[in-house]
Amino acid sequence: MSAVAESTPKTQLSVLVIQMGEEAEVFRSLMAMKAIKHLYPDTKINILVRREVSSSVKRVEWIHSVIETPEFEDDKAFRTIALWIDQIIDENYDISINWTFAKAYSRLAAFTTSLIPAMIKLGDYAREDMAVASFDAWSMYRQAWVRENIEQDIHTTDIITTQLLTALQIHAGDPSPDAGATAVTSRYFFKSITASIPFAWATRAKNLKWIAIDSESIGKVKSIHHCEWIESILKRHPDTGVVFLGEPSFKWNEASEFNSRVIVLEERLSTDECIHLFSQVQWLVSGRSAMVDLASLMNLRVFYIPEGQWSVDGPYGNGHLIVENATASAVYGIWSYYHSEWFHKGTFSLVKHFENLGNTQALDHLNVYRARIRPSQEGGGVSYEKVAPHIFTFESWMIRVRGQMARAWFCGWLPSIDAEIESMKLSPALIKRIRELQESVRVIEKLSREGKATAADLMKSSENLRSGTVMCVDDRNHIEDCGKKLLEIEALVSRVVGIEPELKCVLKFYQTLMHNLRGTTLVQMAKESVQAFDLMEEGIEIISIYAQKTLDRAKPKAIMQTVQSITPETKK
């Protein structure tokens, strides 16, 4: 075989996705896998899942094989999995990737990743000392920020899709030119099978538009009087019906005049039953992640009412809604505005709609976000545009900045900072807070440069050594001084973060990079330390640029005005 042929990327790769987490993670993985299959149709995608959450995966026709883990007791899980892998796994995969993030199963999945043979491995794995480490930068990023509840604006589905897509571009070449921009989500995502259908749903009125309401999850949001907004929908939209998934925990009026358009499915539905029902309704109202992720897969429009603070992992796709701090009248107003988009086509705003309802006070303290898939020229992925209120808080501003940092580190591109800032409605409180942030940013910027120089000095000194263990006293003392200085710099950064907690993201990422050092010699570890400080410097520079551009936009602009000379004639 010629050298050219040998260097040609392999077009048909075998990929194993290790997903031992909960159902919500399985659904997100399926969405990422579908995107990959769309771009690389010849790729053989296999998935390893726990038996308890495997039913939906078995209904996906393009998955090459589904490997179900055996049942295991918690105290014997590692031994059971090790013996099972030895007996069952007989294929050496081209790529294995661990997408298990649920705390209950992440360590076991990392152990499994280490044992299953593959040419390329991505995600978390178990080291020889059984500590969990990461093979790649995206996994380190997730370990540093997402697991530490540091808010950022990149959806988990986009993280894992980009992670695998990058590996495939390197090892299989560019995506198929015929892939186009076909939507990944679909009502027909799962192959149809015979599922038991509750009688009440099978005999429903077929001429109504149905809203599925996840009773259990929204019932946990006690601040909303749910009966009020549901009755408003039934009263003002006679072509609409409501199906409760589960017995409502809030008290529903059984004597309501609208009960002919209400169905209550008291028993908890299986995944297969949910898939069947979701293919026949127009909306899902829920606060449960698994329900929302399944609806997103099936391109069912979601009205997401989370309990407590919402994270970036909301419904994935176009047109989904996320609402925080809502009242019952606000829920109805938001739903009715977006439900009738086909009619008004955005000719008037959400605020105007609330004015028409005579209920503008319902917008007070309310947060409304709308999901949108970015065009490919903007990097793709889902973003959540803040519909109300339009004023940006400092927390929202920092979430945008962290997203910019991550894309600069791992994607090699940045959404336009100027365009992002131009879309923000700035407030005096935000500007004041950004000015306070700048001093800490400057300090960490200086410390990162100092750390990078010290690590480079350590690398140069180590390269000049004839041996990594035998050296003269002066060399040893210099290396020790460099090591002490690096620890001092990390301690100083930590003190700055204690004063300005919003910069914790920089420190945590640096610490995660140092935890995942792969070098076995002093030179290799020093080189990785240089790279870690380089990333810290790049990240803090992005914060500095974003802050300065925001402050520049807030500055008063001079307005050119023509001054007419006053003459006796003009006085008259």
Salt bridges, closest charged atoms under 4 A:
GLU22 OE1 - ARG50 NH2 3.45
GLU52 OE2 - ARG50 NH1 2.99
GLU68 OE2 - LYS58 NZ 3.24
ASP94 OD1 - LYS10 NZ 3.14
ASP124 OD2 - ARG147 NH2 2.89
ASP129 OD1 - ARG127 NE 3.62
GLU148 OE2 - LYS508 NZ 3.86
ASP153 OD1 - ARG407 NH1 3.33
ASP214 OD1 - ARG288 NH2 2.76
GLU216 OE1 - ARG268 NH1 3.30
GLU216 OE1 - ARG288 NH2 3.92
GLU228 OE1 - HIS225 ND1 3.92
ASP239 OD2 - LYS209 NZ 3.56
ASP272 OD1 - ARG59 NH1 3.15
ASP293 OD2 - ARG28 NE 3.16
ASP313 OD2 - ARG28 NH1 3.82
ASP313 OD1 - HIS155 ND1 3.67
GLU341 OE1 - ARG301 NH2 2.77
GLU341 OE2 - ARG370 NH2 2.80
GLU355 OE1 - LYS352 NZ 3.77
GLU378 OE1 - ARG372 NH2 3.50
GLU385 OE2 - ARG372 NE 2.53
ASP418 OD1 - LYS549 NZ 3.16
GLU422 OE1 - ARG553 NE 3.73
GLU436 OE2 - LYS432 NZ 2.87
GLU436 OE1 - ARG433 NH1 3.76
GLU439 OE1 - ARG442 NH2 3.42
GLU445 OE2 - ARG449 NH2 3.31
GLU450 OE2 - LYS485 NZ 3.69
ASP457 OD2 - HIS478 NE2 3.15
GLU500 OE2 - ARG433 NH2 2.85
GLU502 OE1 - ARG402 NH2 2.51
ASP534 OD1 - LYS452 NZ 2.86
GLU537 OE2 - ARG449 NE 3.27
GLU537 OE1 - LYS452 NZ 3.69
ASP552 OD1 - LYS555 NZ 3.46
